[in-house]
Amino acid sequence: MLVKTYGSAVYGVDAITLTIEVNVSMGQQCFIVGLPDNAVKESIQRIESAIKNNGYEMPRTKVVVNLAPADIKKSGSALDLPIALGILGASGQLDEPEKLATYVIMGELSLDGSIQPIKGALPIAIQARKEGFAGFIVPAANAREAGMVNNLPVYGVSQLNEVIDFLNNPDVLRPVIVNTREEFFADQYVFEQDFSDVKGQENIKRALEIAAAGSHNAILIGPPGAGKTMLAKRLPTILPPLSLQEALETTKIHSVAGKLPENCSLISKRPYRSPHHTVSDAALVGGGSMPQPGEISLAHNGVLFLDELPEFKRTVLEVMRQPMEERKVSISRTRLALDFPANFMLIASMNPCPCGFYNHPDKECTCGPGVVQKYLNKISGPLLDRIDLHVEVTPVPFAQLSAAQKSEDSAAIRERVIRAREIQTERYQSYDGVYANAHINSQLLRDYCRISTIGENLLKRAMEKLNLSARAYDRILKVSRTIADLAGSADIQPEHLAEAIHYRSLDREGWAG
């Protein structure tokens, strides 16, 4: 007897529906065909135990399981449940096996028949709705995640017997109801950290406000203990809240990577990722035999923080250059090519030298001649070229640390950032893929970053006197445009240029001695 069930496979951040054909006939052995990997091939052992432990029989005849389309590699254990149900249906142990073809069914089986969570439930649910399935049967741990998709009944199950009972009597289970909008807006402004916790460092807060307002990349340079990591952790609290579309994009990526918390529905806050400096190329940008999103994709629509930037392997840093420019990662393999979104803000931190005390107001640097420059040279010029703000962080004096007065909180800063972003959204509304000043190209730079004669003279003198590199020119104009937006100014004023010039420390010849 031939029975069809439907499952799904995730490639990139999208899903492809799989047809699982099970045929039970005269003969011996069980065969799984259609380019299964080892995890899929091993599923037959789990399925046999689960079927027996739930009071059913594994056929002792020939069983052929075909995973179509047969030219796409199938991986993972999420196809256990549809294969098991297909075997039960084909062997005549289900009352109405034809019902299997109306649902997308996914889940990993334990030996006792319990159903374990899967990766990528959200993109699978989106694809199931697109193809008009009657519902999606999914592990209970993934039910809320898949339940975000409207107009698709989602049934969370925890045991093989539950699915069989549901197929025999649909009233046994009720679809999961998730009020996506209510949950999304309820948690948007709930943060563990706040800028009011930071004593002093007003100039650094100002730099991070500018970075947030224009989606600029920034690097913080200062001695150990000056507060670089603490400030970076609070950056997401002043970024504009995610839109529903951005939240859906971000959730899909985390779902595919298996990084969503259990029983989570929609990610409501901008992600903050901080990989260790021992991270590999593939872990940072994504990859593997079956490509998975890396840290830069997990930071999509949020912040990627690289602490102690010179300690990262140079090859790891260099592979970020193209994604930073194109805001996506393209991964090519022999049989497939995938794109992962990677629109993130890069915030990096570093000590100014190996000992950490170069330019320290109180402590003396013990590094030898040329060591500071050699340390800085671990970061390539092309990577620095993509970082708009170079911010020097100095230690906070004791008087400010012990002050009882609270600093400005994140909510007040965020309001200014949102106003500046709204100006940019309106300005660039007719340009696809441009949402902030950091994204503009050379043509838009000439159109929207015009400066007066006084500003031109100021910029010319600054570049000559401070020996700023040529690559600093565009960055200064973009940052000054953001500063003008924060001030509510239609034109870039000389004071806006002067502040932007101040944030190009590492472009100054002789900065490192």
C-alpha positions as CSV (number, residue, x, y, z in Angstrom):
1,M,0.0,0.0,0.0
2,L,1.3,3.5,-0.9
3,V,0.8,6.5,1.4
4,K,2.0,10.1,1.1
5,T,2.8,12.4,3.9
6,Y,4.4,15.9,3.7
7,G,7.3,17.3,5.6
8,S,9.7,20.2,4.9
9,A,13.4,21.0,4.6
10,V,15.0,24.4,5.4
11,Y,17.5,25.9,3.0
12,G,18.9,29.3,3.9
13,V,16.0,31.0,5.7
14,D,13.3,29.5,3.5
15,A,11.6,26.1,3.5
16,I,10.9,23.6,0.7
17,T,8.0,21.2,1.1
18,L,9.0,17.5,0.8
19,T,6.7,14.7,-0.3
20,I,7.4,11.5,1.8
21,E,6.1,8.5,-0.1
22,V,5.9,5.2,1.9
23,N,5.2,1.9,0.2
24,V,4.8,-1.4,2.1
25,S,5.0,-4.5,-0.1
26,M,6.2,-8.1,-0.2
27,G,9.8,-8.6,0.6
28,Q,12.3,-7.7,3.4
29,Q,14.3,-4.8,4.7
30,C,13.6,-1.1,4.9
31,F,15.0,1.4,2.4
32,I,15.1,5.3,2.7
33,V,15.9,6.9,-0.7
34,G,16.1,10.5,-1.9
35,L,19.6,11.7,-0.8
36,P,19.2,11.2,2.9
37,D,22.1,11.9,5.2
38,N,23.2,9.6,8.1
39,A,20.7,11.2,10.5
40,V,17.8,10.5,8.2
41,K,19.0,6.9,7.5
42,E,19.3,6.2,11.3
43,S,15.8,7.4,11.8
44,I,14.4,3.9,11.0
45,Q,15.9,2.6,14.3
46,R,14.2,5.4,16.3
47,I,10.9,4.9,14.4
48,E,10.8,1.2,15.0
49,S,11.3,1.6,18.8
50,A,8.7,4.4,19.0
51,I,6.1,2.5,17.0
52,K,6.5,-0.6,19.2
53,N,6.6,1.3,22.5
54,N,3.2,2.9,21.6
55,G,1.4,-0.3,20.9
56,Y,1.7,-0.6,17.2
57,E,3.7,-3.0,14.9
58,M,6.6,-2.3,12.6
59,P,6.0,-4.1,9.3
60,R,8.2,-7.1,8.7
61,T,7.8,-6.8,4.9
62,K,9.6,-4.5,2.4
63,V,9.3,-0.8,3.3
64,V,10.5,1.8,0.8
65,V,10.5,5.5,1.9
66,N,11.1,8.0,-0.8
67,L,11.9,11.6,0.0
68,A,11.0,13.8,-3.0
69,P,12.3,15.9,-4.6
70,A,15.0,13.2,-4.7
71,D,17.8,15.5,-6.0
72,I,18.0,17.6,-2.9
73,K,20.0,16.4,0.1
74,K,17.9,15.7,3.2
75,S,19.5,16.2,6.6
76,G,18.6,16.1,10.3
77,S,16.1,14.1,12.4
78,A,13.0,16.3,11.9
79,L,11.5,13.8,9.4
80,D,11.1,11.0,11.9
81,L,7.4,11.7,12.7
82,P,6.1,12.0,9.1
83,I,8.0,8.8,8.1
84,A,6.6,6.9,11.1
85,L,3.1,8.0,10.3
86,G,3.6,7.1,6.7
87,I,4.7,3.6,7.7
88,L,1.7,3.2,10.0
89,G,-0.6,4.3,7.3
90,A,0.9,2.2,4.5
91,S,0.7,-0.9,6.8
92,G,-3.0,-0.4,7.5
93,Q,-2.7,0.7,11.1
94,L,-4.4,4.1,10.7
95,D,-8.2,4.4,10.1
96,E,-7.9,7.2,7.5
97,P,-4.4,7.3,6.1
98,E,-5.5,9.7,3.4
99,K,-5.7,12.5,6.0
100,L,-1.9,12.5,6.3
101,A,-1.7,14.3,2.9
102,T,-3.6,17.3,4.2
103,Y,-1.0,18.3,6.9
104,V,2.7,19.2,7.0
105,I,4.1,17.1,9.8
106,M,7.5,17.5,11.5
107,G,9.2,16.2,14.6
108,E,12.1,14.1,15.9
109,L,11.0,10.9,17.7
110,S,12.5,9.5,20.9
111,L,12.5,5.7,21.5
112,D,9.5,6.0,23.7
113,G,7.5,8.0,21.1
114,S,7.9,11.4,22.6
115,I,8.4,14.2,20.1
116,Q,11.5,16.5,20.3
117,P,11.7,20.1,19.0
118,I,13.0,20.9,15.5
119,K,14.8,23.8,13.9
120,G,13.1,26.2,11.4
121,A,9.5,25.8,12.5
122,L,8.6,29.4,11.5
123,P,9.8,29.3,7.8
124,I,8.2,25.8,7.5
125,A,4.8,27.2,8.7
126,I,5.1,30.1,6.3
127,Q,5.6,27.8,3.4
128,A,2.8,25.4,4.5
129,R,0.4,28.4,4.6
130,K,1.6,29.5,1.1
131,E,0.9,26.0,-0.3
132,G,-2.6,25.8,1.3
133,F,-2.2,22.9,3.7
134,A,-5.0,22.3,6.2
135,G,-2.6,22.5,9.2
136,F,0.8,22.0,10.6
137,I,1.6,19.3,13.2
138,V,4.7,20.3,15.1
139,P,6.4,19.5,18.4
140,A,4.8,21.2,21.4
141,A,8.0,23.2,22.1
142,N,7.8,24.8,18.6
143,A,4.0,25.4,18.6
144,R,4.1,29.0,19.7
145,E,6.9,29.8,17.2
146,A,4.9,28.3,14.3
147,G,1.6,29.7,15.7
148,M,2.7,33.2,14.7
149,V,1.7,32.5,11.1
150,N,-1.9,33.6,10.5
151,N,-4.5,31.5,8.7
152,L,-2.7,28.2,9.3
153,P,-3.9,25.9,12.2
154,V,-0.9,24.8,14.2
155,Y,-1.2,21.7,16.5
156,G,1.5,21.2,19.1
157,V,2.0,17.5,20.0
158,S,4.3,15.8,22.5
159,Q,3.7,12.1,21.8
160,L,3.3,9.8,18.7
161,N,-0.1,8.6,20.1
162,E,-1.4,12.2,20.3
163,V,-0.9,12.6,16.5
164,I,-2.6,9.2,15.8
165,D,-5.6,10.1,18.0
166,F,-5.8,13.5,16.3
167,L,-5.9,11.9,12.8
168,N,-8.7,9.7,14.0
169,N,-10.6,12.4,15.9
170,P,-9.7,16.1,15.0
171,D,-11.5,17.3,18.1
172,V,-8.8,15.9,20.4
173,L,-6.4,18.8,19.7
174,R,-7.0,22.5,19.5
175,P,-4.8,24.8,17.3
176,V,-2.4,27.1,19.1
177,I,-3.5,30.7,19.4
178,V,-0.8,33.3,19.6
179,N,-1.6,37.0,19.8
180,T,1.6,38.1,17.9
181,R,1.0,41.8,18.0
182,E,0.2,41.9,21.7
183,E,3.2,39.9,22.8
184,F,5.5,41.8,20.4
185,F,4.6,45.3,21.6
186,A,4.5,44.2,25.3
187,D,8.2,43.3,25.5
188,Q,9.7,45.9,23.1
189,Y,11.0,48.3,25.7
190,V,11.9,45.9,28.5
191,F,15.7,45.8,29.0
192,E,18.0,44.6,31.7
193,Q,20.6,47.3,31.1
194,D,20.1,51.1,30.8
195,F,22.4,54.0,30.0
196,S,21.4,55.6,33.3
197,D,23.7,52.9,35.0
198,V,26.8,54.4,33.3
199,K,28.7,57.0,35.3
200,G,30.4,59.7,33.3
201,Q,31.5,58.9,29.7
202,E,29.2,61.5,28.3
203,N,31.3,61.8,25.1
204,I,31.1,58.1,24.5
205,K,27.4,58.0,25.0
206,R,27.1,60.8,22.5
207,A,29.2,58.8,20.0
208,L,27.0,55.7,20.4
209,E,23.9,57.9,20.1
210,I,25.2,59.1,16.7
211,A,26.0,55.5,15.7
212,A,22.5,54.4,16.6
213,A,20.9,57.3,14.8
214,G,22.7,56.7,11.5
215,S,23.3,52.9,11.8
216,H,27.1,53.6,11.7
217,N,29.7,51.1,12.7
218,A,32.0,52.2,15.6
219,I,35.1,51.1,17.4
220,L,35.9,52.0,21.0
221,I,39.6,52.3,21.9
222,G,40.7,52.6,25.5
223,P,42.5,50.9,28.4
224,P,41.1,47.9,30.3
225,G,38.3,48.7,32.7
226,A,37.3,52.0,31.0
227,G,33.8,50.7,30.3
228,K,33.9,49.8,26.6
229,T,32.0,46.5,27.0
230,M,29.5,48.0,29.4
231,L,28.7,50.8,27.0
232,A,28.4,48.4,24.0
233,K,26.0,46.2,25.8
234,R,23.6,49.1,26.3
235,L,23.6,50.1,22.7
236,P,20.5,48.0,21.8
237,T,18.5,49.9,24.4
238,I,18.7,53.2,22.4
239,L,18.1,51.7,18.9
240,P,14.7,52.2,17.3
241,P,12.3,49.3,18.1
242,L,11.9,46.5,15.6
243,S,9.1,46.7,13.1
244,L,6.9,43.6,12.7
245,Q,8.6,42.8,9.4
246,E,12.1,43.2,10.8
247,A,11.1,41.0,13.8
248,L,9.8,38.3,11.5
249,E,13.1,38.3,9.5
250,T,15.1,38.1,12.6
251,T,13.0,35.3,14.1
252,K,13.3,33.3,10.9
253,I,17.1,33.4,11.1
254,H,17.2,32.4,14.8
255,S,14.6,29.7,14.1
256,V,16.7,28.1,11.3
257,A,19.8,28.2,13.6
258,G,17.9,26.6,16.5
259,K,18.6,29.7,18.7
260,L,15.1,30.6,19.7
261,P,14.3,30.1,23.4
262,E,11.8,27.3,24.2
263,N,8.1,28.4,23.7
264,C,9.2,31.7,22.2
265,S,7.0,33.3,19.5
266,L,8.5,36.5,18.0
267,I,11.7,38.2,18.8
268,S,10.7,41.7,19.9
269,K,14.1,43.3,20.7
270,R,17.0,43.9,18.4
271,P,19.6,41.1,18.7
272,Y,23.0,41.6,20.4
273,R,25.7,39.0,19.5
274,S,29.1,39.0,21.1
275,P,31.2,36.0,19.7
276,H,34.5,35.1,21.4
277,H,37.7,36.0,19.6
278,T,38.4,32.3,18.9
279,V,35.4,32.1,16.6
280,S,36.0,30.5,13.2
281,D,35.3,31.9,9.8
282,A,32.2,29.7,9.2
283,A,30.9,30.4,12.7
284,L,31.1,34.1,12.1
285,V,29.7,34.4,8.6
286,G,27.9,31.1,8.3
287,G,28.6,27.9,6.4
288,G,29.0,24.2,6.9
289,S,28.2,21.2,4.7
290,M,24.5,22.2,5.1
291,P,25.0,26.0,5.4
292,Q,23.7,27.5,8.7
293,P,23.6,31.2,9.5
294,G,26.6,32.6,11.4
295,E,26.9,35.3,14.0
296,I,26.6,38.2,11.6
297,S,23.3,36.8,10.4
298,L,22.1,36.2,13.9
299,A,22.9,39.9,14.5
300,H,20.7,40.9,11.5
301,N,18.7,44.1,12.4
302,G,20.8,44.3,15.6
303,V,24.3,44.7,16.9
304,L,27.4,42.5,16.4
305,F,30.0,43.3,19.2
306,L,33.6,42.2,18.7
307,D,35.4,42.6,21.9
308,E,39.2,43.0,21.7
309,L,39.2,43.2,17.9
310,P,42.9,42.7,17.3
311,E,42.7,39.3,19.0
312,F,40.4,37.9,16.3
313,K,42.2,36.0,13.5
314,R,42.8,38.2,10.6
315,T,41.1,35.8,8.2
316,V,38.0,35.9,10.3
317,L,37.8,39.7,10.2
318,E,38.5,39.9,6.5
319,V,35.6,37.7,5.5
320,M,33.3,40.3,7.1
321,R,34.2,43.0,4.6
322,Q,31.8,41.9,1.8
323,P,28.8,41.3,4.1
324,M,29.3,44.7,5.8
325,E,29.1,46.3,2.4
326,E,26.3,44.3,0.8
327,R,24.3,43.6,4.1
328,K,24.0,39.9,3.1
329,V,26.1,36.7,3.1
330,S,26.3,34.6,-0.1
331,I,27.4,31.0,0.6
332,S,28.1,28.7,-2.4
333,R,28.4,25.0,-2.4
334,T,28.6,22.4,-5.2
335,R,24.8,21.7,-5.2
336,L,23.4,24.9,-3.8
337,A,24.0,28.6,-3.2
338,L,22.3,30.4,-0.4
339,D,21.9,34.0,0.8
340,F,21.6,34.9,4.5
341,P,20.6,38.5,5.5
342,A,23.3,40.3,7.5
343,N,22.2,43.9,8.0
344,F,24.0,44.6,11.3
345,M,25.7,47.4,13.2
346,L,29.4,46.5,14.0
347,I,30.6,47.7,17.4
348,A,34.2,46.8,18.2
349,S,36.4,47.5,21.1
350,M,40.2,47.3,21.5
351,N,43.0,48.2,23.8
352,P,45.3,50.8,22.3
353,C,48.3,48.6,22.7
354,P,49.3,45.1,24.1
355,C,49.8,46.4,27.6
356,G,46.6,48.5,27.3
357,F,47.9,51.8,28.7
358,Y,49.0,53.8,25.6
359,N,47.6,57.4,25.9
360,H,46.4,56.6,29.5
361,P,46.2,59.8,31.6
362,D,47.8,58.3,34.7
363,K,49.6,55.0,33.8
364,E,52.6,54.6,31.6
365,C,52.7,52.4,28.5
366,T,55.4,49.7,28.8
367,C,55.3,48.7,25.1
368,G,58.5,49.1,23.1
369,P,59.0,51.3,20.0
370,G,56.8,50.3,17.1
371,V,54.8,47.8,19.1
372,V,51.7,50.1,19.3
373,Q,51.6,50.5,15.5
374,K,52.2,46.8,15.0
375,Y,49.2,46.0,17.3
376,L,47.0,48.4,15.4
377,N,48.1,46.9,12.1
378,K,46.4,43.6,13.0
379,I,43.2,45.4,11.8
380,S,43.4,45.9,8.0
381,G,42.9,49.3,6.4
382,P,39.9,48.0,4.3
383,L,38.1,46.9,7.5
384,L,38.8,50.2,9.3
385,D,37.5,51.9,6.1
386,R,34.1,50.4,6.9
387,I,34.0,51.7,10.5
388,D,32.6,55.3,10.6
389,L,33.3,56.2,14.2
390,H,36.6,55.8,16.1
391,V,36.0,56.7,19.7
392,E,38.7,57.1,22.4
393,V,37.5,55.9,25.8
394,T,39.3,57.2,28.9
395,P,38.9,55.9,32.5
396,V,36.1,57.5,34.6
397,P,37.5,59.7,37.5
398,F,36.6,58.7,41.0
399,A,34.5,61.9,41.5
400,Q,32.1,60.8,38.7
401,L,32.0,57.2,39.8
402,S,30.9,58.1,43.3
403,A,28.4,60.8,42.2
404,A,24.9,60.2,43.3
405,Q,23.3,61.9,40.3
406,K,21.9,59.6,37.7
407,S,22.8,59.8,34.1
408,E,20.3,60.3,31.2
409,D,18.4,57.1,30.7
410,S,18.1,55.0,27.5
411,A,14.5,56.1,26.9
412,A,15.4,59.8,26.5
413,I,18.3,59.0,24.1
414,R,16.1,56.5,22.2
415,E,13.5,59.2,21.5
416,R,16.2,61.4,19.8
417,V,17.4,58.4,17.8
418,I,13.9,57.5,16.6
419,R,13.3,61.1,15.4
420,A,16.6,61.1,13.5
421,R,15.8,57.7,11.9
422,E,12.3,59.0,10.9
423,I,14.0,61.9,9.0
424,Q,16.2,59.5,7.2
425,T,13.4,57.1,6.4
426,E,11.5,59.9,4.7
427,R,14.6,61.2,2.9
428,Y,15.5,57.8,1.4
429,Q,12.0,56.4,0.9
430,S,12.4,56.2,-2.9
431,Y,15.6,54.3,-2.7
432,D,15.4,50.5,-2.2
433,G,17.5,49.1,0.7
434,V,18.6,52.5,2.0
435,Y,17.2,53.2,5.5
436,A,19.9,55.2,7.2
437,N,22.8,57.5,6.5
438,A,25.4,54.7,6.8
439,H,23.8,52.9,3.8
440,I,24.0,55.7,1.2
441,N,26.3,55.4,-1.9
442,S,28.5,58.0,-3.5
443,Q,25.7,59.4,-5.6
444,L,23.4,59.9,-2.6
445,L,26.3,61.3,-0.6
446,R,26.7,64.1,-3.2
447,D,23.0,64.7,-3.3
448,Y,22.3,64.9,0.5
449,C,25.6,65.7,2.2
450,R,26.3,69.1,0.6
451,I,28.4,71.4,2.8
452,S,28.9,75.2,2.7
453,T,32.1,77.0,1.7
454,I,33.0,77.4,5.4
455,G,32.4,73.7,5.9
456,E,34.6,72.8,2.9
457,N,37.4,75.0,4.2
458,L,37.1,73.4,7.7
459,L,37.2,69.9,6.2
460,K,40.2,70.8,4.0
461,R,42.2,72.2,6.9
462,A,41.3,69.2,9.1
463,M,42.5,66.7,6.5
464,E,45.8,68.6,5.9
465,K,46.5,69.5,9.6
466,L,45.5,66.1,11.1
467,N,46.9,64.1,8.1
468,L,43.5,62.4,7.7
469,S,43.5,59.7,5.1
470,A,41.4,60.1,1.9
471,R,39.1,57.3,3.0
472,A,38.0,59.4,5.9
473,Y,36.3,62.0,3.7
474,D,33.1,60.0,2.9
475,R,32.8,58.7,6.4
476,I,33.0,62.3,7.9
477,L,30.2,63.5,5.6
478,K,27.9,60.6,6.5
479,V,28.5,61.0,10.2
480,S,28.0,64.8,9.9
481,R,24.7,64.2,8.1
482,T,23.6,62.1,11.0
483,I,24.7,64.7,13.6
484,A,22.6,67.3,11.6
485,D,19.6,65.0,11.7
486,L,19.9,64.6,15.4
487,A,20.0,68.4,15.7
488,G,17.0,68.7,13.4
489,S,19.0,70.7,10.9
490,A,18.3,70.4,7.1
491,D,21.8,71.4,6.3
492,I,25.2,70.2,7.5
493,Q,26.7,73.0,9.6
494,P,30.4,73.6,10.3
495,E,29.9,72.4,14.0
496,H,28.4,69.1,12.7
497,L,31.5,68.6,10.5
498,A,33.8,69.5,13.4
499,E,32.2,66.8,15.6
500,A,32.4,64.2,12.9
501,I,36.1,65.0,12.3
502,H,36.7,64.3,16.0
503,Y,35.6,60.7,15.5
504,R,38.4,59.7,13.1
505,S,41.2,59.0,15.5
506,L,42.7,56.0,13.8
507,D,43.0,57.8,10.5
508,R,45.4,60.4,11.9
509,E,49.0,59.7,10.9
510,G,51.1,59.4,14.0
511,W,48.2,58.5,16.3
512,A,50.1,55.3,17.4
513,G,53.4,57.1,17.6
